[in-house]
């Protein structure tokens, strides 16, 4: 496993692999890897001749009051997980190498970024799409894998890749959960034991919504009201958003159909958690 911190060195190695006819599978991350990331790496290993991983806490996607300085980091553990997953190339750039002095170019996807996390985190997706576009260019990715827990992010990256004619196949991978249903997230480490228990209201909300749909409820407002009540019953939760959207457009849906997905963001204590699920039988 080769580790690069310099952008030019990483790009040159990637170009060498591409010229040799090798297919590069890529998993971009912000580090503090867990089993969800490992699932992406194992699938990426299957899809490419060369498996590349980036570890970069991207400052451009954090707002001024968000947790950039305290975002969890553990490079030694990350590299051990990468080694075990069969990663060939690891890129660990610095913020200064990704955004050098005088940096002035941004990628902005309109429409899909106006709602959900985009509404509550202004500028977040501009930071995401800009860095992902740069990562694709440096790593020379043929296929890139992303988790479906960040459902809106995946939709935005698909749109960017299509609109900019980037020659990268985008693969969305199912959410990986703890045995009790909590979606794996690097931010789960922030939760106290009591908050960790309360955080299960997110997966319970998804289960409740699916049960209502299975029982014949097709009115989104009725489902959202039940979900809101369940989450607000916990003492240390604050809802950022609850929306039932079309899986491709992310537009609100008043009636449930096979494209309906419930997306939610909830503060548990000071920790913002997101989750989502289709309301019919698709696996997330």
C-alpha positions as CSV (number, residue, x, y, z in Angstrom):
1,X,0.0,0.0,0.0
2,X,1.5,3.3,-1.1
3,X,0.6,6.5,0.7
4,X,0.9,10.0,-0.9
5,X,0.4,13.4,0.6
6,X,1.6,15.4,-2.4
7,X,-1.1,16.1,-5.0
8,X,1.3,15.9,-7.9
9,X,2.8,12.6,-6.8
10,X,-0.7,11.1,-6.4
11,X,-1.8,12.3,-9.8
12,X,1.3,11.1,-11.5
13,X,0.9,7.6,-10.0
14,X,-2.8,7.5,-11.0
15,X,-1.9,8.5,-14.6
16,X,0.8,5.8,-14.7
17,X,-1.8,3.2,-13.7
18,X,-4.3,4.5,-16.2
19,X,-1.8,4.4,-19.1
20,X,-1.1,0.8,-18.2
21,X,-4.7,0.0,-18.8
22,X,-5.7,-0.5,-15.2
23,X,-9.2,0.4,-13.9
24,X,-9.1,2.7,-10.8
25,X,-11.8,2.2,-8.2
26,X,-12.0,5.1,-5.7
27,X,-13.5,5.6,-2.2
28,X,-13.3,9.3,-1.1
29,X,-13.6,9.7,2.7
30,X,-13.0,12.2,5.5
31,X,-11.3,9.5,7.6
32,X,-12.2,8.0,10.9
33,X,-13.1,4.9,9.0
34,X,-15.7,2.4,10.2
35,X,-17.4,-0.7,8.9
36,X,-19.5,1.4,6.5
37,X,-16.3,2.7,4.8
38,X,-14.9,-0.8,4.9
39,X,-18.0,-2.1,2.9
40,X,-17.3,0.5,0.3
41,X,-13.6,-0.5,0.1
42,X,-14.4,-4.2,-0.2
43,X,-16.8,-3.6,-3.1
44,X,-14.4,-1.2,-4.7
45,X,-11.7,-3.8,-4.5
46,X,-14.0,-6.1,-6.6
47,X,-14.7,-3.4,-9.2
48,X,-11.2,-2.2,-10.0
49,X,-7.6,-3.3,-10.7
50,X,-6.3,-0.5,-8.5
51,X,-8.1,0.5,-5.3
52,X,-7.6,4.2,-4.2
53,X,-8.7,5.8,-1.0
54,X,-8.5,9.5,0.0
55,X,-8.5,10.7,3.6
56,X,-9.2,14.4,3.8
57,X,-11.3,16.4,6.2
58,X,-12.6,19.0,3.7
59,X,-12.8,22.4,5.3
60,X,-14.9,23.8,2.4
61,X,-17.9,21.7,3.4
62,X,-18.0,22.9,7.1
63,X,-19.9,26.0,8.2
64,X,-18.4,28.5,10.6
65,X,-20.2,27.0,13.6
66,X,-19.7,23.4,12.6
67,X,-17.3,20.8,14.0
68,X,-14.2,21.0,11.7
69,X,-11.7,21.4,14.4
70,X,-13.1,18.6,16.5
71,X,-14.0,16.2,13.7
72,X,-12.7,12.8,14.8
73,X,-9.4,11.7,13.3
74,X,-7.3,8.6,13.7
75,X,-4.9,8.1,10.8
76,X,-3.1,5.1,12.2
77,X,-6.4,3.2,12.5
78,X,-7.6,4.4,9.1
79,X,-4.4,3.1,7.4
80,X,-4.8,-0.3,9.2
81,X,-8.4,-0.6,7.9
82,X,-7.2,0.4,4.4
83,X,-4.4,-2.2,4.5
84,X,-6.9,-4.9,5.6
85,X,-9.3,-4.0,2.7
86,X,-6.6,-4.3,0.1
87,X,-6.1,-0.6,-0.7
88,X,-3.3,0.1,-3.2
89,X,-3.1,3.9,-3.0
90,X,-3.9,6.2,-0.2
91,X,-4.0,10.0,-0.7
92,X,-3.8,12.2,2.4
93,X,-3.6,15.7,1.1
94,X,-3.4,18.8,3.3
95,X,-6.0,21.7,3.0
96,X,-3.2,23.9,1.6
97,X,-2.5,21.4,-1.3
98,X,-6.2,21.1,-2.2
99,X,-7.0,24.8,-1.8
100,X,-3.7,26.7,-2.5
101,X,-3.3,30.4,-2.0
102,X,-5.5,32.4,-4.4
103,X,-7.9,29.4,-4.9
104,X,-11.0,30.8,-6.6
105,X,-12.8,28.0,-8.5
106,X,-15.9,26.3,-7.2
107,X,-18.4,23.7,-8.5
108,X,-22.0,24.5,-7.7
109,X,-24.9,22.1,-8.5
110,X,-28.2,24.1,-8.5
111,X,-31.6,22.8,-7.5
112,X,-30.8,19.5,-5.8
113,X,-28.8,21.5,-3.2
114,X,-31.6,23.9,-2.2
115,X,-33.4,21.6,0.1
116,X,-32.7,19.2,3.1
117,X,-29.0,19.5,4.2
118,X,-28.5,22.3,1.6
119,X,-31.1,24.4,3.3
120,X,-29.8,24.0,6.8
121,X,-26.1,24.0,5.8
122,X,-25.6,26.9,3.3
123,X,-22.5,26.4,1.2
124,X,-22.0,22.8,2.3
125,X,-22.6,21.2,-1.1
126,X,-20.5,23.7,-2.9
127,X,-17.7,22.4,-0.8
128,X,-18.6,18.8,-1.4
129,X,-18.9,19.0,-5.2
130,X,-15.8,21.1,-5.5
131,X,-13.6,18.7,-3.6
132,X,-15.1,15.6,-5.1
133,X,-14.5,17.0,-8.6
134,X,-10.9,17.7,-7.7
135,X,-10.4,14.3,-6.1
136,X,-11.8,12.6,-9.3
137,X,-9.3,14.5,-11.4
138,X,-6.3,13.7,-9.3
139,X,-7.1,10.1,-8.7
140,X,-8.2,9.5,-12.3
141,X,-11.1,7.4,-11.0
142,X,-13.0,5.1,-13.3
143,X,-15.6,4.2,-10.6
144,X,-16.3,5.9,-7.3
145,X,-18.3,4.5,-4.4
146,X,-20.4,6.4,-1.9
147,X,-22.7,5.4,1.0
148,X,-26.4,5.9,0.7
149,X,-26.6,7.3,4.2
150,X,-25.6,10.6,2.6
151,X,-28.5,10.3,0.2
152,X,-28.6,13.9,-0.9
153,X,-24.9,14.0,-1.4
154,X,-25.1,10.9,-3.6
155,X,-27.8,12.5,-5.7
156,X,-25.8,15.8,-6.0
157,X,-22.6,13.9,-7.0
158,X,-24.5,11.9,-9.6
159,X,-25.9,15.2,-11.1
160,X,-22.4,16.9,-11.1
161,X,-20.8,13.9,-12.8
162,X,-23.5,13.8,-15.5
163,X,-23.5,17.5,-16.1
164,X,-19.7,17.9,-16.3
165,X,-19.3,14.8,-18.5
166,X,-16.9,13.3,-15.9
167,X,-15.9,9.7,-17.0
168,X,-16.6,8.2,-13.6
169,X,-19.2,5.5,-12.8
170,X,-20.9,6.5,-9.5
171,X,-22.0,3.6,-7.3
172,X,-24.2,4.0,-4.2
173,X,-23.9,1.4,-1.5
174,X,-26.4,0.4,1.2
175,X,-26.3,1.9,4.6
176,X,-24.4,-0.2,7.2
177,X,-26.0,-0.3,10.6
178,X,-25.2,-1.4,14.1
179,X,-27.1,-4.5,15.3
180,X,-29.7,-2.2,17.0
181,X,-30.3,-0.2,13.8
182,X,-28.2,2.9,14.3
183,X,-26.6,4.0,11.0
184,X,-22.8,3.9,11.3
185,X,-21.3,7.4,11.3
186,X,-18.0,8.9,12.3
187,X,-20.0,11.4,14.4
188,X,-21.5,8.6,16.6
189,X,-18.4,8.9,18.7
190,X,-19.7,12.2,20.0
191,X,-22.8,10.6,21.6
192,X,-23.0,9.9,25.3
193,X,-24.5,6.5,26.4
194,X,-27.9,8.1,26.9
195,X,-27.8,10.0,23.7
196,X,-26.7,6.8,21.8
197,X,-29.9,5.2,23.1
198,X,-32.0,8.1,22.1
199,X,-30.4,8.2,18.6
200,X,-32.2,4.9,17.9
201,X,-35.3,7.0,17.3
202,X,-34.1,7.7,13.8
203,X,-34.1,4.0,12.7
204,X,-37.4,3.5,14.7
205,X,-38.9,6.4,12.7
206,X,-38.0,4.7,9.4
207,X,-39.5,1.4,10.6
208,X,-42.7,3.2,11.7
209,X,-43.0,4.9,8.4
210,X,-42.5,1.6,6.5
211,X,-45.1,-0.1,8.7
212,X,-47.6,2.6,8.0
213,X,-47.1,2.4,4.2
214,X,-47.4,-1.4,4.4
215,X,-50.7,-0.9,6.2
216,X,-52.0,1.2,3.3
217,X,-51.2,4.7,4.5
218,X,-50.3,6.8,1.4
219,X,-50.6,10.3,2.8
220,X,-47.1,11.8,3.5
221,X,-48.3,14.3,6.1
222,X,-49.8,11.5,8.2
223,X,-46.6,9.6,8.1
224,X,-44.5,12.6,8.9
225,X,-46.7,13.5,11.8
226,X,-46.2,10.0,13.3
227,X,-42.5,10.1,12.8
228,X,-42.2,13.6,14.3
229,X,-44.1,12.5,17.4
230,X,-41.8,9.5,17.9
231,X,-38.7,11.6,17.6
232,X,-39.9,14.5,19.7
233,X,-40.8,12.0,22.5
234,X,-37.0,11.7,23.2
235,X,-35.7,14.3,25.7
236,X,-32.5,15.3,23.9
237,X,-33.6,15.5,20.3
238,X,-34.2,18.4,17.9
239,X,-35.4,17.9,14.4
240,X,-33.6,19.7,11.6
241,X,-35.8,18.2,8.9
242,X,-38.2,15.4,8.1
243,X,-39.1,15.1,4.4
244,X,-40.6,12.5,2.1
245,X,-39.0,13.0,-1.3
246,X,-38.7,11.5,-4.8
247,X,-35.5,9.6,-4.9
248,X,-34.2,11.3,-8.0
249,X,-35.4,14.9,-7.9
250,X,-35.6,15.2,-4.0
251,X,-38.9,17.1,-4.5
252,X,-41.5,16.8,-1.7
253,X,-44.1,14.1,-2.3
254,X,-47.6,14.4,-0.9
255,X,-48.5,10.8,-1.8
256,X,-46.3,7.7,-1.4
257,X,-45.2,5.7,-4.4
258,X,-42.3,3.4,-5.2
259,X,-39.9,6.3,-5.5
260,X,-40.6,7.7,-2.1
261,X,-37.7,8.1,0.4
262,X,-37.9,9.4,3.9
263,X,-35.0,11.6,4.8
264,X,-34.3,13.0,8.2
265,X,-31.7,15.0,10.1
266,X,-31.9,15.1,13.9
267,X,-29.7,16.7,16.5
268,X,-29.2,14.4,19.4
269,X,-27.6,16.6,22.0
270,X,-25.2,18.6,19.9
271,X,-24.6,15.8,17.4
272,X,-26.3,16.1,14.0
273,X,-27.3,12.7,12.6
274,X,-28.8,11.9,9.3
275,X,-30.6,8.8,8.1
276,X,-33.0,7.7,5.3
277,X,-34.9,4.9,3.9
278,X,-37.2,3.9,1.0
279,X,-40.7,3.4,2.1
280,X,-41.3,0.3,0.0
281,X,-39.0,-2.8,-0.2
282,X,-35.8,-1.3,-1.6
283,X,-32.8,-2.0,0.7
284,X,-31.0,1.0,2.3
